[in-house]
Amino acid sequence: MALPLETPDFDLSTPPPLTVVEPATFRASDSRDLAILGAEPAFREPLHVGRPNIGNRAKLQERIDAMLDARWFSNGGPLVREFEERIAKHIGVKHCIATCNGTTALMLAIRGLDLSGEVIVPSFTFVATAHGLLWQQTKPVFCDIDPETHNLDPVAVERLITPWTTGIIGVHLWGRPCDVAALEALAKKHRIKLLFDASHAFACTHRGEFVGRFGDAEVFSFHATKFLNAFEGGAIVTQNDALAEKLRLMRNFGFTGVDRVEHLGMNAKMTEICAAMGITGLESISRFVAVNRRNHCGYRTLLAGLPGLQVATYDEAERSNFQYVILEVDPARCALTRDELIHVLQAEQVLARRYFHPGCHRMEPYRTLYPASGLALPQTERLSERILALPTGTAVCHEDVETVATIIRSALANAVAVREVIVRRSCLTRPSA
Ligand code: T4K
């Protein structure tokens, strides 16, 4: 089945093409000789979770050539300005401030919003969300998540608000938006700021509006592994004029003109070549969505009905980028644990990942700073032992999805033998994921 051609731009009026999703064409079986039991690995080369999506190479090359001819590589060049304009237009937000990566965007936004004291944040996220706070001498107060959505639980958030709380950072994990209305209501009630880490959620909607329009500001990551990548990159989007002006100054050392500095700043600029990659990818995101959706649908179809295994779903009434295929393994009902499945997959060269194990609160420096925080995070602790991210993206074809699903089905069908081998090798004492 041919995929849709590159679209000239991301057309918001057109729903993402559904024609490539044909679950009936997917096939998986329960019998495959497993590498962990001595067979040849299913894949010769590693099958990664985060292979970059690449737009039209000829267009990218054209943009890079124009950039080289112009000899303008950084410091607010035309490609960065174009990238910012396009992102802002697509989301329907007034300001986009592009940065060199998502972590720096978070740090700028945290500082720009004057967050200090304590800020409530999930522990079940990539560690950059917490680092962005502590880097600014602000205490991340780890909050538990909703076991269904994997996002901040607003009831738990309210319990953690103290006189020192200046803000909340919600993470739209896996691109599934937080309970925005509840968090906005809390922020308003307690007169604190609300920032969203939308690193996973570019091109996703909530109640029909694109992520990027909520809270005081939202932050995207355009890292190589993200749905839309700029090699490395990030952005802050906001409707707030004064905040946007401050962030632009902070991004570029505080310069307001030649030899004039009016603000404390740093170097957080996106480069022209990164913007070229970002713009080119943006022109292909309908295709990226279509492939991700096909893969997600394939995994869901092929893994359906296996006891104790569940592929996390996306709200069909909204737009999603389907960037993550998240498998939840219930150790009480599944024949193998999440970590046993990881070992089976790794033996086949399938580099599934334990995102976001073990939770920020169990990583340094948080583990030492706040040793008891796990006690208040039962859902985080539970989920971080169960979640597995499977390979997807435009580098993963539907045969790959079938093979991965067949490996999982076969592993469960041969669970006793698989577990015996793992125990014999004591694999579980040295997981590499
Ligand atoms: N907030 C959240 C919620 C985030 O998820 C992230 C980033 C951030 C903030 C911070 O944004 P940035 O500052 O990164 O823009 C990866 C990414 O490095 C990280 O950006 C991302 N989250 C996180 C979820 O995933 P690792 O530690 O898993 O990276 P790594 O090197 O193991 O790569 C993942 C897989 O991708 C590997 O199997 C290899 C493959 N890969 C990677 C790269 C870089 C490729 O095939 N090609 C590549 O070029 O963190």
Residues whose N, C-alpha, C, O or C-beta is under 5 A from the ligand:
A	BS01	T4K	H48 V49 G50 R51 P52 N101 G102 T103 T125 F126 A128 T129 D197 S199 S221 F222 H223 A224 T225 G233 L351
